[in-house]
Amino acid sequence: MAAVIEIDCQRCKGCGYCVAFCKPKALVMATERNAFGLNYAQVQDAEACNFCLNCARMCPDLAVTVYQSAAKEARHD
């Protein structure tokens, strides 16, 4: 299963908690700014995600969602 990390960049206020608590370093702070002029968190490496959900738990603005997506596998019958 592949990790899907969604960050609502317009909801993110750029506190950096999700980045700080992401042990596999799947998240980073963006250099771009959202509509409010704030740097927001973004996914750097979704494959590094270990589904600990620390990022989503630590986000005070509920801007982070993490779920597993079944990878599409080619079948050779």
C-alpha positions as CSV (number, residue, x, y, z in Angstrom):
1,M,0.0,0.0,0.0
2,A,1.2,3.4,-0.9
3,A,1.0,6.5,1.4
4,V,-1.2,9.4,0.3
5,I,-0.5,12.6,2.3
6,E,-2.7,15.5,1.6
7,I,-2.0,18.9,3.0
8,D,-4.6,21.7,2.6
9,C,-2.1,24.5,1.9
10,Q,-4.8,27.2,2.4
11,R,-5.7,25.9,5.8
12,C,-2.0,25.4,6.9
13,K,-0.7,28.3,8.9
14,G,2.9,27.2,8.7
15,C,3.5,26.3,12.3
16,G,5.8,23.4,11.2
17,Y,4.6,20.9,13.9
18,C,3.9,18.3,11.2
19,V,7.4,18.6,9.8
20,A,9.0,18.5,13.2
21,F,7.1,15.4,14.3
22,C,7.6,13.5,11.0
23,K,10.4,11.1,11.9
24,P,10.9,9.7,8.4
25,K,11.2,13.3,7.1
26,A,8.4,12.9,4.5
27,L,7.3,16.5,4.9
28,V,9.1,19.9,4.5
29,M,8.1,23.5,4.6
30,A,7.4,25.0,1.2
31,T,9.2,28.1,0.0
32,E,6.0,29.2,-1.7
33,R,3.3,31.0,0.3
34,N,-0.5,30.4,0.5
35,A,-3.2,33.1,0.0
36,F,-2.6,34.3,3.5
37,G,1.1,34.9,2.8
38,L,2.2,31.9,5.0
39,N,4.7,29.2,4.1
40,Y,2.9,25.9,4.3
41,A,3.9,22.3,4.8
42,Q,4.3,20.1,1.7
43,V,5.1,16.4,0.9
44,Q,8.7,15.8,0.1
45,D,8.8,12.0,0.0
46,A,5.5,10.1,0.4
47,E,7.3,6.8,0.0
48,A,9.1,7.5,3.3
49,C,5.8,7.7,5.2
50,N,5.4,5.0,7.8
51,F,1.7,5.8,8.6
52,C,2.5,6.9,12.2
53,L,0.0,9.8,11.7
54,N,2.0,12.1,13.9
55,C,1.7,14.8,11.3
56,A,-2.1,14.7,11.2
57,R,-2.3,14.4,15.0
58,M,0.0,17.4,15.6
59,C,-1.7,19.7,13.1
60,P,-3.7,22.3,15.1
61,D,-5.6,23.3,11.9
62,L,-6.5,19.8,10.7
63,A,-4.8,20.6,7.4
64,V,-3.1,17.1,7.1
65,T,-4.8,13.9,6.0
66,V,-2.9,10.6,5.7
67,Y,-4.3,7.4,4.2
68,Q,-3.2,4.3,2.4
69,S,-4.0,3.8,-1.3
70,A,-3.8,0.5,-2.9
71,A,-1.1,0.7,-5.5
72,K,-2.3,-0.3,-9.0
73,E,-0.4,-3.5,-9.9
74,A,-0.2,-4.8,-13.4
75,R,-1.4,-8.3,-13.7
76,H,0.3,-10.7,-16.1
77,D,-2.2,-13.5,-16.7
